[in-house]
Amino acid sequence: MRLNSLQARLSGLLLLAGLSGALVYAGITQWPVPQLLAWLRHDPRVATHLPVQPGVSGGLLVSMLVLLPLALWLGGQVMAPIRRLLRALEGAVASYRDGDFSFSIAAERRDELGDLIRMHNALGQTLREQRQHLVQRELLLDTVVQHTPVALVLANAAGRIAYANIAARHLFNEGRSLNGLDFNEVLVEVPEPLRRAVQSGEDALLSVQMDGSEETFHLSQRVFRLQGRPHKLYSFRRMTRELSRQEVATWKRVIRVISHELNNSLAPISSLAHSGAELARRGDLARLPGVFATIGERARHLHGFIAGYASFAKLPAPQPQVIDWQAFLDSLALHCRYRLVGQVPEQPGWFDAAQIEQVLINLIKNAHEAGGTEDGVTLALAQVGHDWRIEVADRGPGMSETVLAQALLPFYSTKRAGTGLGLALAREITEAHGGRITLANREEGGLRVSLLLPGRPQ
């Protein structure tokens, strides 16, 4: 125990109070009060006015009367610094509640109260530094949000705009502030497609006519709680320039692919035509059928290549109908080999049989070309809620992360003779049905392609 601790001081004061009480009691009952009273009784002038010599009870009573004010004074001395500290801490708590962390307590003590004061001041310094860093981050975030080209609007549960950045003010209110306005009233002045997209409550990619030109926006809507209250964040991102760049890049890629394929077919055809003419001039007619056969083969390849692109560009809208799974699988087995995993579902499917069959034929063909054993290509059917999941899996080498990220893009292919349209066509057909397609490597090796198709509408 430290000598300057509160416990040591309190123990010292209690010891002083106890010694004082013992001395008062001894002075009243032993010495000098009894001797003084006995000496005064020898004087007849004052003897009649002297009190009776106090006994044990009298001594205790007088001691209590003397010790009571002493105890109050000593208690005040002990509690005075604690009261001052409590008042200071009360003021500090009130300041912290109001967000003011500049409050500190000035006191030089070397006891537990001093330790508490130093810890409090250190806490205040830490909170001030954290508040300063938080303010700096908020300023940085506000600067980024205000100057981002994405229009951001934050509305509360009543539809009142709580926050809008510069892009949103220019998009909806000619640069004027939007705070406090009813967002539904603001939307009255915007183009109809944009207003319908916001009212739908879902993310959307839409094009609207603005300032005499067409603008494409990506709308994102998210609901979250801010300070315990529901809010909704709307983000409007202009996609016109980005889509234009992507369109140009796509056309460049298409031109490169088509040019490469045309050159691969037209160059041999031109060379063979020249060779055929030379053979005919020389009268070597025996070799002409082989030349013409090769020219025909290259022409058929080129025709098939162009037809593939045409089918991708002119994909008809799907015509879903009730599908009996067993009959569908029997028809699919006539075109490709696979091993069915699991049982044939009893509930019927709901999709365009011709289009989905073409998708599965391409996927199973790719699975066989990936390598692995013949029976390693499997087909699995499962009902997931109201949707149907169709999985084609193989035991080939799988795909790298880079290839997985781009495999569904049009014209992307890792095969030397590939057009990059197989998986892209599968994606186009699946999404036209309202479903989605995913690719993933299997843990035991190989690739799994999953189609998720919606069930029959109720």
SULHU-V599893 format. One record per backbone hydrogen bond with DSSP energy under -0.5 kcal/mol. CO is the residue of the C=O (numbers start at 1). NH is the residue of the N-H. If there is no record, write none. Layout:
co,nh
CO,NH
CO,NH
This chain:
co,nh
2,5
5,9
6,10
7,11
8,12
9,13
10,14
11,15
12,16
13,17
14,18
15,19
16,20
17,21
18,22
19,23
20,24
21,25
22,26
23,27
24,28
25,29
26,30
26,31
27,33
32,36
33,37
34,38
35,39
36,40
37,41
39,42
40,43
42,44
43,46
43,47
44,48
46,49
46,50
47,50
55,59
56,60
57,61
58,62
59,63
60,64
61,65
62,66
63,67
64,68
65,69
66,70
67,71
68,72
69,73
70,74
71,75
72,76
73,77
74,78
75,79
76,80
77,81
78,82
79,83
80,84
81,85
82,86
83,87
84,88
85,89
86,90
87,91
88,92
89,93
90,94
91,95
92,96
93,97
94,98
95,100
96,99
99,101
104,106
105,107
107,109
111,115
112,116
113,117
114,118
115,119
116,120
117,121
118,122
119,123
120,124
121,125
122,126
123,127
124,128
125,129
126,130
127,131
128,132
129,133
130,134
131,135
132,136
133,137
134,138
135,139
136,140
137,141
138,142
139,143
140,144
141,145
142,146
143,147
144,148
145,148
146,166
151,236
152,165
153,155
153,234
154,162
154,163
155,232
156,159
159,183
160,156
160,162
161,180
163,154
165,169
166,170
167,171
168,172
169,173
169,175
170,174
173,176
178,181
181,161
181,183
182,186
183,187
185,188
186,189
187,190
191,195
192,196
193,197
194,198
195,199
196,200
197,201
197,202
198,201
204,219
206,217
208,210
208,215
210,213
213,210
213,215
215,208
216,239
216,240
217,206
217,219
218,237
219,204
220,235
222,233
224,231
226,229
229,226
230,157
231,224
232,155
232,234
233,222
234,153
235,220
235,237
236,151
236,238
237,218
239,243
240,244
241,245
242,246
243,247
244,248
245,249
246,250
247,251
248,252
249,253
250,254
251,255
252,256
253,257
254,258
255,259
256,260
257,261
258,262
259,263
260,264
261,265
262,266
263,267
265,269
266,270
267,271
268,272
269,273
270,274
271,275
272,276
273,277
274,278
275,279
276,280
277,281
278,282
279,283
279,284
283,285
284,287
285,288
285,289
287,291
288,292
289,293
290,294
291,295
292,296
293,297
294,298
295,299
296,300
297,301
298,302
299,303
300,304
301,305
302,306
303,307
304,308
305,309
306,310
307,311
308,312
309,313
310,314
312,315
318,320
321,351
323,325
323,349
324,328
325,329
326,330
327,331
328,332
329,333
330,334
331,334
332,335
332,336
338,340
339,379
340,342
341,381
349,323
351,321
351,353
352,356
353,357
354,358
355,359
356,360
357,361
358,362
359,363
360,364
361,365
362,366
363,367
364,368
365,369
366,370
368,371
370,397
373,376
374,377
376,378
377,339
378,393
379,341
380,391
382,384
382,389
383,385
384,387
386,455
387,384
388,390
388,453
389,382
390,451
391,380
392,449
393,378
400,404
401,405
402,406
403,406
403,407
406,409
409,412
411,413
415,418
420,411
420,412
421,425
422,426
423,427
424,428
425,429
426,430
427,431
428,432
429,433
430,433
430,435
431,434
436,452
438,450
440,448
442,445
446,442
447,394
448,440
448,450
449,392
450,438
451,390
451,453
452,436
453,388
